Amino acid sequence: MKAVAYARYSSDKQRGESIDGQIRAMQAWADKNGVEIVKFYIDEAESATDDARDEFQKMITELKDIKPNYVLTHKIDRFARNRYDSAIYKREIQRAGARYIAVDQPIDDSPEGVILESLLEGMAEYYSKNLAREVMKGMKENAYKAQFNGGWVPLGYDIDQDKHYVINEYEAETVRLIFQMKLAGKSYGAIAAELNALGRKTKRGRPFGKNSIYEILRNEKYCGTYVFNETPKKIAGKRNNRVKNPPEKIIRIEDAIPAIVSKSDWLKVQGMLDKNKTGPRNLDKSSYILTGVLRCGECGSAMTGFTVTKKGKNDERIRYRYYVCHTGRKRNGECNHTKQHPANALENEVLDAIEKQMLKPDNITALADKLWDEIQKINSHRDTEQEELKKRLKEIEKQMDNITQAVMQGMEMKHLIGTFNQLGEQKEQILKLLNQRRSPFESMTKQQVLQFLKNQQEFDRNDLDDCKRIIAANVKAAILSEKGFEIILKYQFGTSKAGVGGPTLLQTYKAN
């Protein structure tokens, strides 16, 4: 097990011994837990309220390469004092496969902290999707005009000044050759090998491979059909072009762009590719909606989903879904929890618990009040940052104007060019920060917050994505053992005996 560690002190009043103390505390935790700290990141005289900390940003960037199990700080306030930034960076750490630990505060015992962190992430995603929806409107307008909408231009085409597709004849020869070889019965590998032997390259200037041949053969643009929004958006930075959106979400316009191959040849190739498809695929892993939250109560391992296919009446094939302990399934003696648990029963237990315990109108109203208070704090904090940056920007622009005036009055430019360029770089950096530091919630109203939470109440049990969303928002963990099934819910706003509403950090719900 390995970790990276981050330390900082905020001002010259906090002496270097502060850093040494933080490092000692993190090293002690690592030694106690059998973890090796492979790299330290240290920011001196930097504030946690400023997410431009150089070493901190470097650490976040390098997580994908180092692949640590843990990211350590001394205390939570060494990480970030703004809950929005904290939620965002913790999410980056989780995406890198690591766990964040403040060694002197291993558990954040603030109920609001845990609750609001989860909700702020949801609100950020909610507004991000609203922005994406507006961007999509503009892209659809381009699509109806058969205009280029960004991304990589397919091999064989260029884009003119009006954003329309035009044929690149040199590249188009390669495309036609690919279709001819496929119609002659050659495999992807054989086609790629022959093209590479001829010195042909992909649009990105790389040798051809099986996947690049497949993508070209499946691309409808080559027969003149403009297609937009055919594949889902990227998830975690990756896009699978073999997964398609539903037909109603796709814009398809026949004869909208110049064709490189004939429609008949393109259709013949599609028929050949369809015949090459193999038998039924495994059930999509995403259908197991408890993945990530369901754990074995005996050994702590993740419970994983798997499918068993059996013959029913009239020889029809029936698929049964189960969850089983990942370690117990190996049957190597490390865990005796080997039982296969029907997936439907477990999933319904969790959804029932959410409906009974979490999605109550009184809870939603109290939660909206808390969330609104936190959003106002974030907006106020970001407004202060914006004002400070704007003040500095005016100072820089005034200095640049003074230099310009001095040159116009006869002063030699060579004595001032260095300073002028430095000021220009500072101005560019501040403009960038002004754009980055805008609060994602600045235009939000309290009613929108309440509506967002009410929307969280509504979910369709027949919609896998909807079920996964509601589970991610409300379930900390689900623990399954031979003794029973416990569901740990993330938050609940109840009422005390005095009639005062108050949050509960975690609530354990014992399923039947």
N, C-alpha and C positions, 0 to 999 in steps of 0.2 A: 504494500500500500504506500502511495506517495502523495505528497501535498505541496502546494505553493503557499507562501505566507506573505501577508501585506502588513506593513507598519507605517505610521506617519506621526508627526507632531505638527500642530497647527500654526505655531508662531515662534518667534525667537525667544519668547518668554518660557516656552516649554523646552527645556534643555535636551541635549542629545541623550542623556541618561534615560529619557522617556522612551526612546527607540530601543535602547538596550533592554529595558524592562519588558517591553512588548515582545521582543525577540526571545528573551528567556522564558516568558510565560508560554509562548507558542511552542518553543522547543521542548519544554517540560511536558506539555500535552502530547506532543508527537512521540516523545520517548515512552510515556506511559501507555500509549495506545498502539505502539509498534508501527508508527508511521514515519517515513523518511521525508523530510522537507528538502525538496530538490532545488528550490529557488526562492530567494527573498526579494520582495519589491518594496522599496522604501521611498516615500515622498517626504521631504523636509520642508517645513513652513508652508504647508498646504492645508486647506480647509476641506473637511468632508462635505461641506455644502457646495463645493465646486467640483463637478464631475469631469473637469478638464485635467485632473491630476495625472501627470505624465506616466509615472510608474504604475499607477492603478490602471490606466487605460492600456498600457503595455501588457500588464498581467491578463486583462480580459481578452486582448487580442491573441495572446500566446496559449490560451487554454486548449485550443484545438490541437496544437502541436505537442504540448507537454502531456496532455491527457491525465491530469492528476485525479486522485480519488476525492481529495478535499481541498478547499480554499479556506485558509485560516486568517483570522484577525484576532487581536487581543480582546477588544470589546466591540459591541455592535456599532457604537458611534465612530469607530475607526473605519467602518465600511461606508456608510452614507447616513446623513442626518435627515435627508428628505425621503419619505416613504415611497414616493413615486420612483425616484432614481434607484432606491434600494430594491424595489420589486423588479425593475427592469434588469438590473445587474444580476440579481439572484436567478432570474429566468435564464440569462446568458450562461451562468454557471451550471444550471441544471441541464441546459441543452448540450453543454460540453461533457456531460456525464459525471460531474463532480457534485459534492455537497458542501455548502457553506457552513462553517462553524466559527462562532466567536468563543474562543477557548475559556474566557473568564465569565461568559454568560451563555452557556451551551443551549439554554432554552429561553426564548423571548417570552417572558411571562405576562406581557401586555395583551389582553384579549383583543383590544382594538388593533394592535399591531398586526396580529395574525389575520384577523378578519378583513381589515381594510387593505392589507397587502394583496390578498386574494381578489378583492373586489376592484381595486385600482387596476390590476392587470386586466380584469374583465372589461372595465370601462375604457381603458386605453385601446383594447382590441375592438371594442364596440365603435369607437370614434374612428379608428383606423379603417374599419370596414365601411363606415359612412363616406370617408374620403375616397376610398377605392371605388365606391359606387358612382361617385361624381366623375372620377377619372374614366371609369368604364363607359359612361354616357358619351364622352367625347370620342373615345376609341370606337364606339359603335357607329357614330356619325362618319368617321373615317372609313369604317368597314363598308358601309352602304355605298360609299363612293369608290370602293375597291382600292383604297389607298393603303400604303405601307403603314403598319402600326407599331413599328419598333421591333427589336430583337435581331436575330440573324437573318439575312436575306438568303433564300434557298440558292443552292448551286444552280447556275444557268440563268440567273436573273440579276439585274441591277435596278436601282431606284432612280427615277429622273427627278428634276427639280420640283415637280408637282406631286411627288410621293407616289407615283404610279410605277407598276412593274414594267420593265422592258427587258427583252432577251439579250443576254450576253452570249454571243454566238460561239465563242471559244469554249466556254463552260458548258453550253447547251449540247455540244458534241459529246461530252462525257455522259451527260444525262441520257441522251438517246442511245448511246452504246450500252449503258446499264440496262435499259429496258429491252434492247435487242438480245442481250445475253440471257436475261431472265426468260424471255419468250422462247429462247433456244433450250431452256431447261437447266441452265447452270445454277449452282448453289450460290448462296451469299459469299461463302469463303472463296469459291472459284472466281466469282466476279471481282471481288476485292483484290485477289492476287494478280489477276490479269491487268487491272487498272494500275496497280502499284508498279507492275513490271513496265508499263507504258509511261510511267512517270506522272500519271494524273494525280491531282490532289483534291481534297475537299475544299469547301468554301473558306475554311479556316487555314488552308495550306498544309493540312496533315494527310498522312496516308489513309487510304480507305480501310474500313473494318466492316464486320458483319452488320453492326448496328447502323452505321451510316448508309450502307446499301439498303437496308430495310426501310429506313426513314424516307429515303428518296423514292423508293418504289410505292410507298403508301401515300405520298404527298399529292393531293388532288390539284394543286396549283399547276402541275406539269401538264394537265389536260385542259387548262384554261379556267378551272373553277376556283374562285376566291373563297377561302374559308377563314373564319375568325372565331376565336374562343372555342376551339375544338378540344383542347386539353385543359384540365383543371389548373388552378394557380399553383405556384411552387409551394411545397411544404418543407420547412427547414432547409431552404436553399436548393432543393432538388426538384426536377420536373420529370415525370414519366410520360413520354409522348404516346405510349401504348394504352394509357388510360384515357378514355374519352368522356367529355361532358354529355349530358342528355341532349337529344336532337333539338329540343325547344330552346336550348341556350346557345346553339351554334348558328352563326350567320353564314349562309352558303349561297353564292351567286354564280350561276353558270355563265361561261364565256365572258367573264369579266376581265381576264388578263390574257396576254398572248400565250398560246399553248406551245409547248415544246414537243410533246408526243400526242398522237391522235387519241381521241376518246375511246375508240375501239381497242387500241393496244393497251391503254391504261386499264380498262375493264377486264381484259383477258388476264393481265398480270394479277389483278385483285382476285380473280377466280383461282389462279394458281396458288397464291399465298393463303387463301382461305382453306384450300384443300390440305395444305401442309400443317394446319393447326392440329394439335394433338387432342387427347381426350379431356375430360373435365378437370379444371384446375382445383387446387386446394381451396377450401373456404377462406375468404379474406380474413386475415388476422384482426382487422379492425372490427369484425363482428363480435369480438369478445370485449364487451364494454367495461368489464372490471379489470382489464389489463392495466397494471400500474398501481392499483390500490388494493387488490386482493393478495393477501399474504398468508403463508402457513403459520398457524399458531403453535406448531411444534418446534420448527427450526428457524422460522423467520424468512424463509425463501419466498420468492414470488410464486404465486399460483398461475400456471399458464393454461391456455385453452387449447383443446385439440378436438378433432372430429372423428367419429366412428361411423362408417357407412354399413348398413345392414339391409338385407333383403326383407321386404314386407310381403303383404298379400299381392298376388298376381305378379310376383317377382319385381315389384317396383323398388327402387333404391331409396332408402330413408336415411337421412343424416342425423346423428345425435351429437349434440355438443356437450363437452364436459370441461371442468377445471380440475387440475391435479397439481400437487406440489412439485415444483421443478426438480428439487433434490430427491424427494421421495420416489419420483417416477424412475429414477436411475436404478433403484433397488440395490444400492451398494452398501446399505447399512447406516448411512449418515442420517437418514430420517425415516421413521417408520410410518409416516403419514402417506400411505400409497393409495388411499381410496380415491375413486373417480366420482366427482360431484356433478350432478346435472346442472348445466349452465343456466337454463331458464329459471330454475327455482332460486338460485343464488341471486341472479340479476333482479328478479322481481322482489326479493326480500329487501335489497338495497333501495330500489326505487320506492317501495312502500314506506321505508323508514324516512326517506327524504320528504315524501308527501305528508306523512303524519307529523313529523317533528320540525321540519324546516320551513315549509312553504305556507305559513300561516299569515294572514293579513296584518295582524298586530306586529309580528316579527319584522315583516317587510317595511312597515312604516318607521319603526324604531331604527332599523338598519339604515334607511334612507337618510334620517336625521344625522346619524353618526358619519355616514359617508359624505354628506354635503359639508359638514364641518371640516372634514379632512381636505376636501377638494378646495375649499376656500383658503385653507392654510397653504396649500400648494400654489394656488394662483397668486396669493399675496407674496410668497417667497419668490416666485418667478418674476412678478412685477418689479420687486426690488432689484433683482439681478438685471432686468432689462434697463431700468433707469440708470444703474451704475455703468452699464456698457454704453448706453447712449451718451452719457456724460463724457466718457473717455473718447468716444467717437468724435464728438464735437471738438474736443481738445486737439485730437490728431488732425482733423480737417483744418483747424485754424493754423496749426503749425505748417501744414503743407501749403496753405494759402500764403503764409508769410514768406516761405521759401520762394514760391512763385513770384511774389511781388519783388523780392530782393533780386532775383535774376532779371526781371524786367527793368529794374533800376540800374543794372550794370554790373552786379556782382557776378564773379566767375562761377559757372555751374559746377565745375569740377570739384570745388570745395564743398558743395552742398548735395551732390548727387547721391552719395552714400546715405546721408541722413534721410533724404527724400524717399529713397527706395525702402529703407527700413520702416518709415512711417506708412508707406503704401502697403507693406506686408502686414503691419499691425492693423491697419484699417480693414484689410481683407479678412484677417482672422476674426476681428470683432463682428463684422457683418455676418460671418459664418456662425459665430456663437449666438448672435441675436436671433438667427433663424432656428438654431438648435434648441435654445433655451426657452422657446415659447411653450407655455403650458398647454397640454393637449385638451385641457378642460376649460379654457378661458371663456368660451362662448356658451358654456353649459348652464342650464337653469336647474333649480331644485326639482321642478316638475319632471324634467328629463331624467334626473337621477331616480326618482320614484318610478317613472315609467320603465326605466331600464331594469329595475329590480322586479317589477311586476312581470315583465317579459320573461324573467328568469323563472317565474312560477309556472309558466306554461310550457309543457313539453309533451311530445308525442311518443308513447312507448314503442310505436312501430317504426320510429325514425332513429336509426343507430347513432347518427351524429348528434341528434338532440339529447339522447340518453347519455352519451359520453360527456356532453357539455354540462348537463345538470349534475352528473356524478363528480366531475372535476371541480365544480364550484362548491359542492356541499360535503364531500366525503374526504376525510383525512386518510383513513385506512379501513379496510375490512379484514378481520382476522378470523380465519377458519381453522378449526381443529376438530379432533374427535369428540371433544367435550361440548362444542357448540360454535355459534357464529356471532361475533361481535362486530358492530358497525360503528366506527368512531366518526361522528359528524363534526364538521369544522366549527360551526357557530350556531348559536340560537339566542335570540333576544326574548327573554321571558319577563315576568313581573315579580318583584319581591313582595313580601307580606305588607310592606308599607305602601305598595302600589307604585313603586318606582321601577321603571324599566332598567334592565342592566344586562350586559352581554355575558354569555358563558363561553369560555374558550373552547372547550371540547366537551362533547356529550357522547357517552357510550350507549349504544342502543343494542339490546340483545334480541336477536331475531328468534323466531319460533323454531 
